[in-house]
Amino acid sequence: MTTPQPHYNITLPTPHHHGIAIVGCGGIVNYAHLPAYRQHGLNIVGCYDLNHDSARATAHSHGIDTVYQSLDELMSDARVEIVDIAIPAWEQRAVATRLLHAGKHLLCQKPLAETLDDARAIVDAGQTAQRHVAVNQQMRWSAGIAASYDLIRRGYIGTPTDAQIQVSTSTPWHMWPWLRDSAHLDVMYHSIHYLDSIRHLFGNPSLITSRHTQYPGQLERAETKTVTILDYADNLHVVVMVNHHDDSQDVYATYRFLGTKGIIKGTIGLLYNYPHGRPDTLEYAAHGEPLTSIPLEGLWIPDAFIGPMASLMHAINTHQPPITSAADNIGTLQLVHGSYLSAHTGRSVCPADL
Ligand SMILES: NC(=O)c1ccc[n+]([C@@H]2O[C@H](COP(=O)([O-])OP(=O)(O)OC[C@H]3O[C@@H](n4cnc5c(N)ncnc54)[C@H](O)[C@@H]3O)[C@@H](O)[C@H]2O)c1
């Protein structure tokens, strides 16, 4: 059998010269958003941060002409069509609502909000303002997930029966000091990417069951080791297992998607040396055939970060919702909150009820 060639390259729509302003000039904007946008020649017109030094340093590093002194100043800049927000989740509702009232389209960072109420308020504000709100769930565009999506969609594994994402690594939590005291950690801030990618690949599960725990003596307040099972109506079983405190030499970050006709398996390169990472790997076999390696190009950071922005621009051009719209993201946040509720109560939870 010939080796399948998955399609996973991200294409920008035409036109893609929309004026973009950045709100929040911290780590992720500097090492992921702006390198991706610069590589694709996007039109970054200005940036703003509560910490003006961060905004000035970011503008200097990335050749951005305008540093706004206030959100009002950014909102009144008619060149700005899209605002890319990368601030802590609990700040996002207030900022997003003001920007939508000012007529801007938004790319919000994940998590869209820490509560479903706040997330739904952002969805409503977008609908009222008739502006698009996309969420930066960029793992969907990472090479391994995007290539798997294409192969599954084209029938290479047949009917999906089992899926696993298993990560055991030593996470550099010091990069996000504000997360140390957070009441939610892995699922809200990390596994949310896996849950969103699983929804992208397989749709919404009917039940979620989670167990959360900690590492002895960990400095973080919340869960750093989690196991989550997703049950689907058609008997598909998904397991997401994550451990952020693996100090061994045997760390791994793997995905495995099994169906009635074939199997896809691979590694999530970013997790082997965050934030530099390495390319994802992918192997495929039809049942009865040996696994074949399919080389993948690109890194999750920064390359996948062009995906949500390209999708938002496509939405603006075509008046269709972006792939990771805020409305779609409610489904991902229902899994996040379903996971916490399940771990807290020791029961399975129907995410659609939340
Ligand atoms: N792969 C990913 O998708 C990914 C990775 C890392 C972080 N994130 C998310 O990106 C966001 C930012 O993370 P980070 O690591 O860059 O954090 P950071 O602390 O490095 O930067 C956040 C910046 O936002 C600024 N800020 C805070 N509130 C503000 C407000 N109301 N208005 C303007 N500026 C404000 C801060 O001054 C700071 O400069 C978080 O929501 C985080 O969850 C996503």
The ligand as an SDF file (V2000), in Angstrom:
LIG
                    3D

 44 48  0  0  0  0  0  0  0  0999 V2000
   -0.2370   27.4820   23.7630 N   0  0  0  0  0  0  0  0  0  0  0  0
   -1.0130   28.4280   24.2040 C   0  0  0  0  0  0  0  0  0  0  0  0
   -2.0630   28.5860   23.6480 O   0  0  0  0  0  0  0  0  0  0  0  0
   -0.6190   29.2960   25.3730 C   0  0  0  0  0  0  0  0  0  0  0  0
    0.6520   29.1910   25.9450 C   0  0  0  0  0  0  0  0  0  0  0  0
    0.9760   30.0650   27.0070 C   0  0  0  0  0  0  0  0  0  0  0  0
    0.0350   30.9640   27.4860 C   0  0  0  0  0  0  0  0  0  0  0  0
   -1.2180   31.0010   26.9100 N   0  0  0  0  0  0  0  0  0  0  0  0
   -2.2450   31.9620   27.4080 C   0  0  0  0  0  0  0  0  0  0  0  0
   -1.8750   33.2730   27.0010 O   0  0  0  0  0  0  0  0  0  0  0  0
   -2.2310   34.2190   28.0110 C   0  0  0  0  0  0  0  0  0  0  0  0
   -0.9920   35.0070   28.4130 C   0  0  0  0  0  0  0  0  0  0  0  0
    0.0000   34.1130   28.8570 O   0  0  0  0  0  0  0  0  0  0  0  0
    1.5480   34.5710   28.9610 P   0  0  0  0  0  0  0  0  0  0  0  0
    2.3140   33.3200   29.2410 O   0  0  0  0  0  0  0  0  0  0  0  0
    1.9290   35.4140   27.8090 O   0  0  0  0  0  0  0  0  0  0  0  0
    1.4580   35.4410   30.2890 O   0  0  0  0  0  0  0  0  0  0  0  0
    2.4020   36.6580   30.7460 P   0  0  0  0  0  0  0  0  0  0  0  0
    2.1700   36.8360   32.1910 O   0  0  0  0  0  0  0  0  0  0  0  0
    3.7840   36.4280   30.2500 O   0  0  0  0  0  0  0  0  0  0  0  0
    1.7990   37.9100   29.9540 O   0  0  0  0  0  0  0  0  0  0  0  0
    0.5260   38.4390   30.1910 C   0  0  0  0  0  0  0  0  0  0  0  0
    0.5910   39.9290   29.8940 C   0  0  0  0  0  0  0  0  0  0  0  0
   -0.7280   40.4670   29.9490 O   0  0  0  0  0  0  0  0  0  0  0  0
   -0.6400   41.7580   30.5660 C   0  0  0  0  0  0  0  0  0  0  0  0
   -1.9790   42.0760   31.0830 N   0  0  0  0  0  0  0  0  0  0  0  0
   -2.6260   41.5040   32.1280 C   0  0  0  0  0  0  0  0  0  0  0  0
   -3.8660   42.0250   32.2390 N   0  0  0  0  0  0  0  0  0  0  0  0
   -3.9940   42.9450   31.2520 C   0  0  0  0  0  0  0  0  0  0  0  0
   -5.0470   43.7980   30.8340 C   0  0  0  0  0  0  0  0  0  0  0  0
   -6.2280   43.8240   31.4710 N   0  0  0  0  0  0  0  0  0  0  0  0
   -4.8340   44.6110   29.7690 N   0  0  0  0  0  0  0  0  0  0  0  0
   -3.6360   44.6030   29.1170 C   0  0  0  0  0  0  0  0  0  0  0  0
   -2.6020   43.8190   29.4640 N   0  0  0  0  0  0  0  0  0  0  0  0
   -2.7880   42.9740   30.5060 C   0  0  0  0  0  0  0  0  0  0  0  0
    0.4200   41.5980   31.6250 C   0  0  0  0  0  0  0  0  0  0  0  0
    0.9390   42.8450   32.0250 O   0  0  0  0  0  0  0  0  0  0  0  0
    1.4470   40.7120   30.8990 C   0  0  0  0  0  0  0  0  0  0  0  0
    2.4050   41.4790   30.2090 O   0  0  0  0  0  0  0  0  0  0  0  0
   -2.8530   33.3960   29.1380 C   0  0  0  0  0  0  0  0  0  0  0  0
   -4.2530   33.4330   29.0200 O   0  0  0  0  0  0  0  0  0  0  0  0
   -2.3650   31.9850   28.9000 C   0  0  0  0  0  0  0  0  0  0  0  0
   -3.3090   31.0260   29.3400 O   0  0  0  0  0  0  0  0  0  0  0  0
   -1.5500   30.1980   25.8850 C   0  0  0  0  0  0  0  0  0  0  0  0
  1  2  1  0
  2  3  2  0
  2  4  1  0
  4  5  1  0
  4 44  2  0
  5  6  2  0
  6  7  1  0
  7  8  2  0
  8  9  1  0
  8 44  1  0
  9 10  1  0
  9 42  1  0
 10 11  1  0
 11 12  1  0
 11 40  1  0
 12 13  1  0
 13 14  1  0
 14 15  2  0
 14 16  1  0
 14 17  1  0
 17 18  1  0
 18 19  2  0
 18 20  1  0
 18 21  1  0
 21 22  1  0
 22 23  1  0
 23 24  1  0
 23 38  1  0
 24 25  1  0
 25 26  1  0
 25 36  1  0
 26 27  1  0
 26 35  1  0
 27 28  2  0
 28 29  1  0
 29 30  1  0
 29 35  2  0
 30 31  1  0
 30 32  2  0
 32 33  1  0
 33 34  2  0
 34 35  1  0
 36 37  1  0
 36 38  1  0
 38 39  1  0
 40 41  1  0
 40 42  1  0
 42 43  1  0
M  CHG  2   8   1  16  -1
M  END
$$$$
